[in-house]
Amino acid sequence: MHSLDPINLSGRSTAVISTRAPAAQHSLSAPSVSLSIILTCKPFRNRAPGVRVARAPPRAQQAEDRQVIGDAGTIATILAQHVENFYVGTDLERARILHQLSSDVMIFFRRDIPVESHQGFIRNIKDEISKPPQEVDKTGRETHLQQLLELCSNFGQLIRNQDAQWQFQLLQPFGNPLPGSTVTTFPALMKGASQSRAPDTMVV
């Protein structure tokens, strides 16, 4: 038999269907079971009126966010490895080159750059970066830059296809940092107004 009992949630009268099962008629005695179904559209929250509770993003969105953040970290790491493997110089010289490379690849994240235009970007990058004391393996450097730009292009497509607004913070001019100071070599990744990945830095 069903009974309809009113209960009060946060000042609202809400109906509850309560089904009570009688004690079992078998040899083993069972306690009575009470099953309640709350007929309400808004669950009870112990909060002040007008305060909205943030909902956790769905798992699919969390997975996409992890992929974007992870891929951004991969690009930052490969940029640093590029400078480490193909240039020999002081920490200050390497930090300056890494900062310049990071600035150059940002355009691939904002818009689609055709593959046939990548060689032009590589020439510009070579012209913009003042040559350090020694350049290692010129051919290998250009091949690695080509692969790096393709990776950046794919990442740009990924973040532009997301519902969320992903962007990198603007890199400030490198300037003339003092010895022992910390400089930013790859910018922070932002999702909307929130920082999702901290910037990469280097002590010079």
C-alpha positions in Angstrom: 0.0 0.0 0.0 1.3 3.5 -1.0 1.0 6.6 1.2 1.8 10.1 0.1 3.5 12.0 2.9 4.5 15.7 2.5 8.1 16.6 3.6 9.7 20.0 3.6 13.0 20.7 1.7 14.4 24.2 2.1 10.9 25.7 2.7 9.2 23.8 -0.1 6.5 21.2 0.3 7.6 18.1 -1.7 5.7 14.9 -2.1 7.3 11.5 -1.2 6.0 8.2 -2.2 6.7 5.8 0.6 6.4 2.1 0.0 6.5 -0.1 3.0 7.0 -3.8 2.5 5.5 -6.0 5.3 7.6 -8.4 7.2 8.5 -11.5 5.2 6.3 -14.6 5.8 9.2 -17.0 5.5 10.9 -18.8 8.2 13.7 -16.2 8.3 12.3 -13.0 9.7 13.2 -9.8 7.8 12.8 -6.2 9.0 10.4 -3.9 7.2 12.0 -2.0 4.3 11.1 1.6 3.6 11.7 2.8 0.0 11.3 6.6 -0.6 11.2 8.4 -3.9 11.5 12.2 -3.7 9.4 13.9 -6.3 11.4 17.1 -6.8 13.3 18.7 -9.7 15.9 20.6 -7.6 17.9 18.6 -5.0 18.4 20.1 -1.6 21.5 22.2 -1.1 22.5 23.8 2.2 23.5 27.1 0.7 22.5 30.8 0.7 19.9 31.9 -1.8 21.4 32.9 -5.1 24.6 31.0 -4.7 25.2 28.6 -7.6 27.1 25.4 -7.0 29.7 24.6 -9.7 29.2 21.2 -11.3 32.0 18.9 -12.1 32.7 18.7 -15.9 31.7 15.4 -17.6 34.3 12.8 -18.0 34.6 13.3 -21.7 35.4 17.0 -21.2 37.9 16.1 -18.5 39.7 13.8 -20.9 39.8 16.5 -23.6 41.2 19.0 -21.2 43.9 16.5 -20.1 44.8 15.9 -23.8 45.1 19.7 -24.5 47.2 20.3 -21.4 49.4 17.3 -22.1 49.9 18.2 -25.7 50.9 21.8 -24.8 53.5 20.3 -22.4 54.8 18.1 -25.1 55.3 21.0 -27.5 57.1 23.0 -24.8 59.4 20.0 -24.1 60.2 19.5 -27.8 61.0 23.2 -28.2 63.4 23.0 -25.3 65.0 19.8 -26.7 65.3 21.5 -30.1 67.4 24.3 -28.7 69.4 21.8 -26.5 70.2 19.5 -29.4 70.8 21.9 -32.2 72.5 24.9 -30.5 75.5 25.3 -28.3 75.7 28.5 -26.3 75.3 30.1 -22.9 72.1 29.6 -20.8 71.2 33.2 -21.7 71.6 32.6 -25.5 69.6 29.4 -25.3 66.8 31.0 -23.3 66.6 33.8 -25.8 66.4 31.4 -28.8 63.8 29.3 -27.0 61.7 32.4 -26.2 61.9 33.4 -29.9 60.8 30.0 -31.1 57.9 29.9 -28.7 56.8 33.3 -29.9 57.1 32.2 -33.6 55.0 29.0 -33.2 52.1 30.8 -31.4 50.5 31.7 -34.8 50.0 28.0 -35.5 47.7 27.8 -32.5 45.6 30.8 -33.6 44.9 29.9 -37.2 45.5 27.2 -39.9 48.8 27.5 -41.7 49.1 25.4 -44.9 51.9 22.8 -44.9 53.4 24.4 -48.0 54.0 27.6 -46.1 56.0 25.9 -43.3 59.3 26.3 -45.2 58.8 30.0 -45.3 58.3 30.1 -41.6 61.5 28.0 -41.1 63.4 30.6 -43.1 62.0 33.4 -41.1 62.8 31.6 -37.9 66.4 31.1 -39.0 66.7 34.8 -39.9 65.2 36.0 -36.7 67.3 33.9 -34.4 70.8 35.4 -34.1 73.3 32.6 -34.5 74.9 31.4 -31.2 78.5 30.4 -31.0 77.9 27.1 -32.7 75.0 25.7 -34.7 74.9 21.9 -34.6 73.7 19.8 -37.6 72.1 22.3 -39.9 70.2 19.7 -42.0 68.9 17.9 -38.9 67.8 21.2 -37.4 65.6 22.1 -40.4 64.1 18.7 -40.5 63.3 18.8 -36.8 61.8 22.3 -37.2 59.5 21.0 -40.0 58.3 18.2 -37.7 57.8 20.7 -34.9 55.7 23.0 -37.0 53.5 20.1 -38.1 53.0 19.2 -34.5 52.1 22.8 -33.6 49.7 22.9 -36.6 47.9 19.8 -35.4 47.7 21.1 -31.9 46.2 24.4 -33.2 43.4 22.4 -34.9 42.8 20.5 -31.7 42.2 23.6 -29.5 40.3 25.5 -32.2 37.8 22.6 -32.4 37.1 22.6 -28.7 34.0 24.2 -27.2 36.1 25.9 -24.5 38.3 28.9 -25.4 41.9 27.9 -25.2 44.7 30.4 -25.6 48.3 31.1 -24.5 49.2 34.2 -22.6 51.2 36.8 -24.5 55.0 36.4 -24.1 56.6 39.6 -23.0 59.7 40.8 -24.8 62.8 39.0 -23.7 64.7 42.2 -23.0 68.1 42.1 -21.2 67.7 39.9 -18.1 70.2 40.1 -15.3 72.4 37.1 -14.6 70.6 34.7 -12.2 67.2 36.0 -13.1 64.3 33.8 -14.2 62.8 34.3 -17.7 59.7 32.8 -19.3 60.5 30.6 -22.3 57.0 29.2 -23.1 53.7 30.9 -22.1 51.0 29.8 -19.7 48.0 27.9 -21.2 44.7 29.4 -20.4 41.2 27.9 -20.6 38.9 30.9 -20.5 40.1 33.1 -17.6 41.7 30.2 -15.7 45.3 29.0 -16.0 45.4 25.3 -16.9 49.2 25.0 -17.4 51.9 27.2 -15.8 54.5 28.8 -18.1 57.9 27.3 -18.6 60.8 29.3 -17.2 64.6 29.2 -17.2 67.2 30.6 -14.9 69.8 32.6 -16.8 
